[in-house]
Amino acid sequence: MDFETLVEERRELWLVLAPLWLDREPGERDYARMVAVVRRSGLTLRQLEWVFRLELAPVLSRHQMSVAGEWRAFDEARLLRQLVAHNRRLRGWRRQCWALFSGLTTMMTRHRWQELMMRVQLAEDEAASGAGRAD
């Protein structure tokens, strides 16, 4: 897959998951929107984990570590430029390095990620049981 296709496919997912790194807990509406976009993405839970660890965390964790004050919102255009720049360079040794250190870049949001993945799995299970009843 070429890089432009990756960005086109990931843009909505990247932006909807970014609030996991905000200076506030996501609300029910935030999680519902995330679940809907994650399910539409068609990615497996394993693929989503790598998006979280390699594509998002290296960029967004820097915002959490910033001493510039609270990070309660973000400029989507600026954030998207940062994500695109990071992912454009995410090859070879850089990819391996981020994979190695992803535990550090995700530790402050891991609880939110686990909550989201639990909700995604629950939505998948409900959809499957609903489809089973319709058959």
C-alpha positions, 0 to 999 in steps of 0.5 A: 500500500502506498503512503497516500492510500495509508493516510487516506485510510487512516485519517479518520481513525487517527483523529478519532483515537487522538482524544485517548491522549487528551488531558481528560477522560473520554466520555461515553459519546467519545467512546461511542464515536471511537467504537463506530470508527474502529469497527468501520476501519475493518482492522483486527484487534492486533492491527489496531494495537499496532496503529495505537503503538506505532502510528499514534503513540510516538506523536501523541505521547509528546503532547502529554509530556509537554510542559506547555500546560493542559492539552484539552483539545488539538488543532486537527490539521496540525496534528494530522501533519505531525502524524503524516510526517511521523508515519512517512518516516516509520520504516526500518530501524525507526519502526523497530525502535518505536516498537521497542519503546512503545510500552513507554509511549503508551503507558499513560493511555493504556487504561483508556485503550483497554477500555476502548478495546473492551467496548469494540469487542462487546460491539462485535459480540453484540453484532455477531449475536444479532446476526445469528438470531436473524439467520 
